[in-house]
Amino acid sequence: MGDGEVKNHLRARPHEPKREVVNRAAYGLTSPLQGERGGILQTANNYLAETLSNIRQERTFQRLKPKGFRDGGYLFLKQVLDAFHLSNDDQVVRISTS
């Protein structure tokens, strides 16, 4: 892309409707976050994997509690999480370099 093309591209930006600019910016910010928010946790670093797994587990606890789910009685949140939460070892794809 040459200098002239870049200048023309930058000049065209202010003429876009504001909503389009905002939508494009929002997509640009949320798109990279999707992997962190709902993607599969994949790392061969055990310490990082454990930390990320604990963070995701705590977030899930925080989402379940306002919906009326609590530890104790007949239901333990840890059992619910264990039923659908996969550990890093269950998800990681190891690549052999040899």
C-alpha positions in Angstrom: 0.0 0.0 0.0 1.6 3.3 -1.1 1.5 6.6 0.7 -1.2 7.9 -1.6 -3.4 5.0 -0.9 -2.9 5.4 2.9 -3.7 9.1 2.7 -6.9 8.4 0.7 -7.9 5.7 3.1 -7.4 8.0 6.1 -9.3 10.8 4.4 -12.2 8.5 3.8 -12.5 7.5 7.4 -14.1 10.7 8.8 -16.8 10.5 6.2 -18.0 7.1 7.4 -21.2 7.2 9.5 -20.3 7.3 13.2 -22.3 4.1 13.9 -20.2 2.2 11.3 -17.0 3.4 12.9 -18.2 2.4 16.4 -19.3 -1.0 15.1 -16.0 -1.6 13.4 -14.1 -0.6 16.5 -16.2 -2.8 18.8 -15.7 -5.8 16.6 -12.0 -5.1 16.5 -11.9 -5.1 20.3 -14.2 -8.0 21.0 -12.9 -10.4 18.3 -9.5 -11.0 19.9 -11.1 -11.4 23.3 -13.4 -14.3 22.1 -10.7 -16.9 22.5 -10.0 -15.8 26.1 -13.7 -15.6 27.0 -15.0 -18.8 25.5 -12.2 -20.5 23.7 -10.5 -23.7 24.5 -7.7 -23.3 26.9 -4.6 -24.7 25.2 -1.1 -24.5 26.7 1.6 -26.9 27.7 2.8 -24.7 30.5 1.3 -26.4 33.6 1.6 -23.3 35.9 -0.2 -21.0 33.4 -2.8 -23.7 32.6 -3.6 -24.1 36.3 -3.9 -20.4 36.9 -6.1 -19.9 33.8 -8.2 -22.9 34.8 -8.7 -21.5 38.3 -9.7 -18.1 36.9 -12.2 -19.6 34.6 -13.6 -21.7 37.3 -14.0 -18.7 39.6 -15.8 -16.8 36.8 -18.2 -19.6 36.3 -18.9 -19.7 40.0 -19.7 -16.0 39.9 -22.1 -16.5 37.0 -23.9 -19.4 38.6 -24.4 -17.8 42.1 -26.7 -14.9 40.9 -28.9 -17.5 39.3 -29.6 -19.1 42.6 -27.0 -21.9 42.6 -25.1 -22.2 45.9 -22.8 -24.6 47.5 -24.3 -27.0 50.1 -27.5 -28.8 50.5 -28.1 -31.1 47.5 -25.8 -29.3 45.0 -22.1 -28.4 45.1 -20.9 -26.1 42.5 -17.6 -27.9 42.3 -19.4 -31.0 41.2 -21.3 -29.1 38.5 -18.1 -27.5 37.2 -16.3 -30.8 37.2 -19.1 -32.3 35.1 -18.5 -29.9 32.2 -15.1 -28.1 32.8 -12.2 -29.7 31.0 -8.7 -29.3 32.4 -5.8 -28.1 30.3 -4.5 -31.7 30.0 -7.9 -32.7 28.5 -7.7 -30.0 25.9 -4.1 -29.3 25.0 -2.7 -30.3 21.7 0.9 -31.2 22.0 3.1 -30.7 19.0 6.2 -32.8 18.7 9.3 -31.0 17.3 11.3 -34.1 16.7 
